[in-house]
Amino acid sequence: MDHTALDLKLSFDDAIDAVTKALGNEGFGVITRIDMDATFRTKLGVDMPPYTILGACNPVLAHTAVTAVPEIGLLLPCNITIESDGEQTRVRIPDAREMLGGAGLSDAPELATLADDAGQRLDRVAAALRGSG
């Protein structure tokens, strides 16, 4: 899967805050947060560096997508990962154009337009993050 990977000189917590703010500026809210490191520690007794998945959703875009192609919900929300190696924090943002347009779920024209809109918004999120760290 194509994605943008950004290495930020921010602490892990500051990177999560920066990602959440940048997403909010583009109409996305974080509707899920999965702290994988805590889950693996609790469920498996395995320690790993901080790794969090944020599930981002733009309600207007999601409603349009689900209305046009109900099975698109299999790809929602848009997951963004934040991980740290102790020195820097990496953020990975998916390519919405590939994710929605290349999913093979439908050739509905609404999805192509939606994928482009979401892609442009996520591109701006990445640009904002580049400026923050």
N, C-alpha and C positions, 0 to 999 in steps of 0.2 A: 504494500500500500504506500502510495506517495504521501509524504508529509513534510512539514517544515520542522526542523530541529533547531532550537535556539539555546545556546549556552549563555546563561546570565550570571553576572557577578553579584548575585543577590542571595541572601540566605534562603533556605527552603521555604520558610513561612512567609518571607517577604515576596518570594516569587509567586506563591499561591495568591497572596493579596493582589499583586500586580496583574496576574492572569485574570482573576475575578473582576477587577476594575476594568481592564481592557475589554473583556467580554461584555460587561455591562454597558460600556460606551457604544457597543455595536448591537445592543438590544437582546443580548443573551443573558440568561440567568443560570446559575449553577444549581441544578436540581438534584444532583447526587454527588456524593464525595465518598470515595472508597480509599481508605488508607491501607494499601496492600501490605506494607511492612508490618503494621499492627495486626492485620488479619493473619499473616503467615506466622507471626510470633505466637498469637493466641491459639490458632488452629493446628499448627505444625511444630511449634517450638523452634522455629527457624528465625534467626536474626538476619536482617538485610538492611541496607541503607534506605533512607526515606524514599518512598515511592507512592504517589497519590494519583488517582484517576478522578478527574472532575468531569461530570456529565453536564454539558452545556446545552441549553435549549433556548431558541428564539421562538416564543409562542406563535407569532404570526407565521413564520416560515414553517414551523412544525404542523400547524393546522392546515395550511395550504397543501403540504406534502401528504399528510394522512388523508385528507379529503380526496385528493387526486388518486392516490395509490395507497390504500390502507396497509399493505404489507411493508411499506417503507418504515413502519415502526420498528422493524427488525434492526434498523440502522440508527435508531434514535435512543438516547440523546447522542450528541456529538461528543465523543470522549477525547479529552486532552490530558496528557500525562505530564507529571512533574516529578523529577527524580533528582537525587543529590548524591554526589560522591564525597561530600565533605568540603570540597574546595570550590565547586561551582554547581549550579543547578541547571539541569536541562529540561526544557519544555518542548513537547512534541504536539503539533497541531496537524490534524488530518487535512488532506486535500478534499474539500467538500465536492468539488467538481467530479473527481474520480469516485468518491464514495457514493454519491447520489446518482451521478450520471452513468457510472460504469458498473452499477450494482446488478444490472441485468434483470431488474424487477419489472421494468416497464419502459416503454418508449414514449410515455406521456409527455407532451411538450411542456406541461407545467413543471416537471422535474428538471428539465434542462434550464429553464429560467430560474427556478429556485436554487439549483446547484450553483449557477453563476452568481446569484445574489449572495448566497451563504459563503461561497468562495471568496468573493470580494470582501465581505465583512471579516472573515477569518484572516485574510491577507492584511487587513488593517490592524487586526489584533496583533499579528506577528510584528508588523512595523512599529506599533506602539511599544511592544515589549523590547524590541531592539533598542529603542531609545531609553528604556528604563534600566537597562543593565547589560 
